[in-house]
Amino acid sequence: MTLAFVCIRRGALKVMGALISEALKRGHTVVLVWDADERKPGERVERAELEAAWPDARIAVHARGRPGLADLLARDGAQALIGASLHVLLTAFAPASEMGALRAAGIRLYSVDYAFETLTSDPEGYRDLDGTFYMSAYQRELHWRVLADRFAPVRRDVDLAARSAVVGSTMLDQLARVDRDAVRSAHGIAPGQRVVLLMSLKMAVPEPWRRLVWGGGPRIARAARALATGHGALVPEVLRGNGYRALVAALRAFCRRQGAALVVKSREKNRDPAFVRAAGRLVERDDDFLPYTSAQLMAVADLCVHFQSGAVLEAVAAAVPSISVRVPQSHLADYPGFRESFGAEPGTLQRWDGVVWSMAAEETADFLARATWDDLRVDPGARAAYVERFLGFDDAGASGRVLDVIEAAARR
C-alpha cells in the first residue's frame, strides 16, 4: 500500500513517528505531506529532518489551506491519509472541497491523536473519516458519552463502532525506542543514579492564578499586578507565599537527600519563573520526535511530578510513579470530559493510588520532606488496572494495530 502521513507540525510527529516507522518496516510506500511554509514557533519541521528520520519515505510538499491535496496524493498513488486530528486539519485548515476530493480519489482517511485529545474531536468526523483511533475502550465510550447530544444524529446514519478502533497509543510506542544510556549521557546523569522529572507548569495560559500567585518576581509586585488587572481576590493568596517556589525547593531537598538528579522538562513557551529554570537540569529544547524528548526523559525517570497533565500517561506506560499536583484549570473548564481528564476523584486519570497520587502543592512539599523511595513504589496490580482502563494496551504495539485496521480495510 501507499500510505500518506500529514507531517506539517512537529507535535504531530510525536503521535505518528512510531507509526510511520512501522509502515516502512512492513514494506509500505510512505509519503510524508510537508508544509514548507509552517511558521508556528516550535512546530516547524525541516525537510532535512524528515529525510534523516525516514530516508526511505517520499516527501510531498503541500501548503496547508491551499487546494490540491487530493490531486497531489492521487498522483503519488496514496490509498490512505493518516493524520493527528485529521478531521480538524481537513475542515479548519483546508478548502471546503478537499474532503470530498479526497473521498472521490478513493483515499481513505484515518485520525490518530495525542493522549485524550480525541475527546475534543467533532462527532461529524465519523461521517467523513474511515477510522478514528482510540487508546482504550473507556476513552472511546467517554467520547461518545460526553458528546452524546452531538453524536445522536450521527448514530442514525453511521455505525460508530465500525468507524473506530481501540488500538492503544501510537505516541507511547516510542518509549520502546529510547536508548536509556544515551539519554543519561546526554544530560549528565550518572549510571544508576535515580532521576526525578519535573514537568514544568505552563504559565502562558489564560489562567491568571498561575502568573499572579505562582509567578516569578516579588510577591508585592505580583499583588499590585493582581489589583491592577482586576484580580484583587487573589491578593491574600499572593501574599501568603509562592507554593510553586516551595514545591520546587522541596523537590531539590528530596533529590539532595536521596542522591537523585532533578531534571526539569519545559518549553520556551511555558515561560517558567527563574526559580524553576534554576532548579535542576533544564531541558527546554523539544526538537526530537523519534523518540520525542518527553519519552526519552520519562524512560530514565524514577519519579515524575506534573500538574494534571498528559505526562501521567507517559509515566504509567513507563511504570514510573507520578504525583499529579492540583492547580486551577479554569481555562479548561469547557473541555469535554474535564472531570475525567483533570479531576482528582479516585479512579480517574489523575488519581489512581499505587500509580499516580493527586496532591495539592503544599501537600506534595510536606510529603517529599519525609518520603523515601519505598513510599513511591508502583503497585503492579493498580498499574495493570490503570493500563486497561486508560491506555488500553501495555505492549508498544499500537502502531501495528493501526496498520492492521488500515490494511484490512484495503483488502475488503
C-alpha positions in Angstrom: 0.0 0.0 0.0 0.9 3.6 -0.4 0.2 5.5 2.9 0.4 9.3 3.3 1.0 10.9 6.6 0.4 14.6 7.5 3.7 15.9 8.8 3.0 19.6 8.9 3.8 20.2 12.6 6.4 18.8 14.9 3.9 17.9 17.7 2.1 15.6 15.3 5.2 13.5 14.8 5.2 12.5 18.5 1.9 10.8 17.7 2.9 9.4 14.3 6.6 8.8 14.4 6.4 5.2 15.5 3.5 4.6 13.1 5.5 5.9 10.1 8.4 3.7 11.1 6.2 0.6 11.4 4.6 1.3 8.0 8.1 1.4 6.4 9.1 -1.7 8.3 6.1 -3.5 6.8 7.1 -2.6 3.3 4.5 0.1 2.6 5.3 3.1 0.4 5.2 6.1 2.7 4.5 9.7 1.6 5.1 12.4 4.1 3.0 15.5 3.5 5.1 18.5 4.4 4.4 22.2 4.5 7.5 24.4 3.8 5.6 27.5 5.0 4.8 26.4 8.5 5.7 29.3 10.8 4.2 28.5 14.3 7.0 28.8 16.8 8.4 25.4 17.8 6.3 23.5 15.4 8.1 23.9 12.1 9.7 20.7 10.8 12.6 20.9 8.3 12.5 18.7 5.3 16.0 17.5 6.1 14.8 16.2 9.5 12.1 14.1 7.8 14.6 12.8 5.3 17.0 11.9 8.1 14.4 10.1 10.2 12.8 8.2 7.3 15.2 8.2 4.3 13.0 5.6 2.5 9.9 7.8 2.5 8.9 10.3 -0.2 8.2 14.0 0.6 5.1 15.6 -0.9 5.1 19.4 -0.5 1.7 21.0 0.2 0.9 24.3 1.7 -1.9 23.9 4.3 -5.0 25.8 3.4 -4.5 25.6 -0.3 -6.4 23.3 -2.7 -4.8 20.4 -4.5 -4.0 17.9 -1.7 -6.2 15.2 -3.2 -4.6 15.6 -6.6 -1.1 15.6 -5.1 -1.8 12.3 -3.2 -3.6 10.7 -6.1 -0.5 11.3 -8.3 1.6 9.6 -5.6 -0.9 6.6 -5.6 -1.9 7.1 -2.0 -4.6 4.8 -0.8 -4.9 6.3 2.7 -4.2 9.5 4.5 -3.3 9.4 8.2 -3.0 12.5 10.4 -3.2 13.7 14.0 -6.7 15.3 14.5 -7.2 14.8 10.8 -10.8 15.9 10.7 -9.8 19.3 12.3 -7.0 19.6 9.7 -9.3 19.0 6.8 -12.2 21.1 8.0 -10.4 24.1 9.6 -7.2 24.3 7.5 -8.2 23.1 4.1 -10.7 24.3 1.4 -14.2 23.0 1.9 -14.0 20.9 -1.2 -10.9 19.0 -0.1 -12.7 16.3 2.0 -14.9 15.4 -0.9 -12.0 15.4 -3.4 -10.0 13.0 -1.2 -13.0 10.7 -1.0 -13.6 10.9 -4.7 -10.0 10.0 -5.3 -10.5 6.8 -3.3 -8.2 7.9 -0.5 -9.3 6.5 2.9 -9.0 8.9 5.9 -7.8 8.0 9.4 -7.2 10.0 12.5 -4.9 9.3 15.4 -4.4 11.7 18.3 -2.4 12.7 21.4 -3.5 11.2 24.7 -7.1 12.2 25.4 -7.4 14.9 22.7 -9.7 12.6 20.8 -12.4 13.7 23.3 -12.5 17.1 21.6 -13.0 15.8 18.0 -16.2 16.7 16.3 -18.7 13.7 16.1 -19.3 14.8 12.5 -15.9 13.4 11.8 -17.4 10.0 11.9 -19.3 10.8 8.7 -16.2 11.9 6.8 -13.4 9.7 8.2 -13.0 6.0 7.6 -11.5 5.5 11.0 -10.9 7.2 14.3 -8.4 5.5 16.6 -8.6 5.5 20.4 -6.3 4.3 23.2 -8.8 2.3 25.1 -12.4 1.2 25.1 -13.0 3.6 28.0 -11.7 6.6 26.0 -14.0 5.8 23.1 -17.0 5.3 25.3 -16.2 8.5 27.1 -16.1 10.4 23.8 -19.4 9.1 22.8 -20.9 9.9 26.2 -19.6 13.4 26.9 -20.7 14.5 23.4 -23.8 12.3 23.3 -26.1 15.1 22.1 -23.9 15.7 19.1 -23.4 12.0 18.4 -27.1 11.3 18.4 -27.8 12.5 14.8 -24.6 10.8 13.6 -25.6 7.5 15.2 -28.7 7.4 13.0 -26.5 7.3 9.9 -23.2 5.8 10.9 -22.1 2.6 12.7 -19.8 4.3 15.3 -18.1 1.0 16.2 -17.3 0.2 12.6 -15.8 3.7 12.0 -13.5 3.5 15.0 -11.0 1.1 16.6 -9.3 0.7 20.0 -5.6 0.3 19.4 -3.6 1.8 22.3 -1.3 4.9 21.9 1.0 5.2 18.9 2.7 8.0 20.8 3.6 5.8 23.7 5.0 3.2 21.3 8.1 5.4 21.2 9.1 4.5 24.8 10.4 1.2 23.4 12.8 3.1 21.1 14.6 5.0 23.8 18.3 4.4 24.4 18.4 5.0 28.1 22.2 5.0 28.4 22.4 7.7 25.6 19.8 9.8 27.4 21.7 9.7 30.7 24.9 10.6 29.0 23.4 13.5 27.1 22.1 15.1 30.3 25.0 14.3 32.6 23.2 11.7 34.7 25.4 9.1 36.2 24.8 5.4 35.5 22.4 4.0 38.2 21.6 7.5 39.6 17.9 7.9 40.3 16.0 10.7 38.4 13.2 12.9 39.4 11.5 14.5 36.4 9.5 17.8 36.9 7.3 18.6 34.0 7.0 22.4 34.5 3.7 24.2 34.7 2.5 26.1 31.6 2.3 29.7 32.8 1.3 31.2 29.4 -2.3 30.1 29.6 -5.5 32.2 30.2 -5.5 31.3 33.9 -4.4 34.4 35.9 -3.9 32.5 39.2 -0.7 30.8 37.7 1.1 34.1 36.8 -0.1 36.1 39.8 0.1 33.5 42.7 2.8 31.2 41.3 4.7 33.5 39.0 8.2 34.9 39.4 9.2 38.2 41.0 8.5 39.7 44.4 5.1 39.0 45.9 4.4 42.7 46.4 4.8 43.3 42.7 2.5 40.4 41.9 -0.1 41.6 44.4 0.0 45.0 42.8 -0.4 43.5 39.4 -3.4 41.4 40.6 -5.1 44.6 41.8 -4.3 46.5 38.6 -5.7 43.7 36.4 -9.0 43.2 38.3 -7.9 40.1 40.3 -7.9 41.6 43.8 -9.4 38.4 45.2 -6.1 36.7 44.6 -4.1 39.2 46.7 -4.3 37.4 50.1 -3.1 34.1 48.4 -0.3 36.0 46.7 0.9 37.5 50.0 0.8 34.1 51.8 3.7 32.9 49.7 4.5 31.1 46.5 3.5 27.4 46.6 5.3 26.7 43.3 8.6 28.0 44.8 8.1 25.9 47.9 7.3 22.8 45.8 10.5 23.2 43.8 12.5 23.7 47.0 11.1 20.5 48.4 11.9 18.6 45.2 15.5 19.9 45.3 15.8 18.9 49.0 14.4 15.4 48.3 16.9 14.9 45.5 19.8 16.1 47.6 18.8 13.7 50.4 18.3 10.8 48.0 21.3 11.5 45.7 18.9 11.8 42.8 19.2 14.1 39.7 16.4 16.6 39.2 15.5 17.2 35.6 13.1 20.0 34.6 11.3 19.4 31.3 10.0 22.6 29.9 9.5 24.5 26.7 10.3 28.1 25.9 6.6 28.9 25.6 6.0 27.7 29.2 7.6 31.0 30.5 9.0 29.4 33.6 9.8 31.5 36.6 13.6 31.8 37.2 13.4 29.6 40.3 12.1 26.7 38.2 14.7 27.2 35.4 17.5 27.1 38.0 16.1 24.1 39.9 17.9 21.3 38.1 19.0 20.1 34.7 16.8 22.2 32.4 15.6 20.5 29.2 13.9 23.2 27.2 14.7 22.0 23.7 11.9 19.9 22.3 13.2 19.2 18.8 13.4 15.4 18.9 10.5 13.4 17.7 11.8 9.9 17.2 11.8 9.3 20.1 10.4 12.6 21.3 12.0 14.4 24.2 9.5 13.7 26.9 9.6 10.0 26.2 13.3 10.0 26.4 13.3 11.6 29.8 10.4 9.5 31.2 12.2 6.4 30.2 15.0 7.2 32.7 12.8 8.7 35.4 12.2 7.1 38.8 9.5 9.7 39.8 7.6 12.3 37.7 5.9 15.4 39.2 3.5 17.1 36.9 0.4 19.4 37.0 -2.6 17.3 36.0 -1.0 16.9 32.5 -0.9 14.2 29.9 2.5 13.2 31.3 0.6 10.9 33.6 0.0 8.6 30.7 3.7 8.5 29.7 4.6 7.9 33.4 2.2 4.9 33.7 3.3 3.5 30.4 7.0 3.7 31.6 6.0 2.2 35.0 7.1 5.5 36.7 5.2 6.6 39.8 3.9 10.2 39.5 2.5 12.9 41.6 -0.2 15.0 39.9 -0.2 18.4 41.6 -3.6 20.1 41.6 -3.7 23.6 40.2 -6.6 25.8 39.0 -7.7 24.8 35.5 -10.5 27.3 34.8 -9.3 27.8 31.2 -10.1 24.2 30.5 -13.5 24.0 32.2 -15.3 23.6 28.9 -13.1 20.8 27.8 -15.1 17.6 27.1 -14.5 15.1 29.8 -12.9 17.8 32.0 -13.7 15.9 35.3 -12.4 12.7 34.0 -9.2 14.2 32.5 -8.3 16.8 35.1 -10.3 15.9 38.2 -9.0 14.5 41.4 -11.6 11.9 42.2 -10.4 8.4 43.0 -10.2 6.2 39.9 -9.7 9.0 37.4 -6.9 9.7 35.0 -5.0 11.9 37.5 -5.7 9.9 40.7 -5.2 6.2 40.9 -3.4 5.2 44.1 -0.5 3.0 43.6 0.3 4.6 40.3 -0.5 8.3 40.3 -1.1 10.3 43.5 -3.1 13.5 43.4 -1.9 16.2 45.8 -2.1 20.0 46.4 1.3 21.7 46.2 1.6 22.2 49.9 0.7 18.5 50.5 3.3 17.5 47.9 6.0 19.5 49.6 5.2 18.0 53.0 5.1 14.5 51.5 8.5 15.0 49.9 10.0 16.2 53.1 9.6 12.8 54.7 9.2 10.4 51.7 11.6 7.6 50.7 11.6 5.6 47.5 9.6 2.9 49.4 6.7 5.4 49.6 6.8 5.8 45.8 6.6 2.2 44.6 4.2 1.5 41.7 1.7 -1.2 42.7 1.7 -3.8 39.8 -2.0 -4.6 40.2 -3.0 -0.9 40.3 -0.9 -0.2 37.3 -2.4 -3.1 35.3 -5.9 -1.8 36.1 -5.0 1.7 35.1 -3.5 0.5 31.8 -6.6 -1.5 31.0 -8.9 1.5 31.6 -6.9 4.4 30.1 -4.0 3.1 28.0 -5.8 0.0 26.6 -2.6 -2.0 26.0 0.9 -2.4 27.5 2.9 -3.8 24.6 4.1 -0.8 22.5 2.1 -2.3 19.6 -0.4 0.4 18.9 1.2 1.3 15.6 0.9 -2.2 14.4 -2.8 -2.4 15.3 -3.5 0.9 13.4 -1.9 -0.6 10.3 -3.8 -3.8 10.8 -7.0 -1.9 10.6 -6.0 0.1 7.5 -4.6 -3.0 5.7 -7.8 -5.0 6.5 -10.0 -2.2 5.1 -7.9 -2.1 1.9 -8.5 -5.8 1.4 -12.3 -5.5 1.6 
